[in-house]
Amino acid sequence: MRSRLKDDGLYETSRMIMPEHREAWLAQCEQQKRRGKPNLDDQEMQRISEVLVDSYNRSSTVDLILFNPFFEEPISE
């Protein structure tokens, strides 16, 4: 007869998961996809400011990608 215990001592057939544990696991997986906020140095901040001021003065549009921890959020203003 085959043993039902694995190396870690759990039954091989005990693969049921509670809904609360599944939700917590899915939330943890989602948090792992989270991206860090980009660090902009002073030159990059200055360049962005110049482009925005120039766009405002010329009444032209600018394509931007706003920070979002999970996906890129493009806008055109």
Secondary structure, 3 states (H helix, E strand, C coil): CCCCECCCCCECCCCCCCHHHHHHHHHHHHHHCCCCCCCCCHHHHHHHHHHHHHHHHHCCCCEEEECCCCCCEEEEC
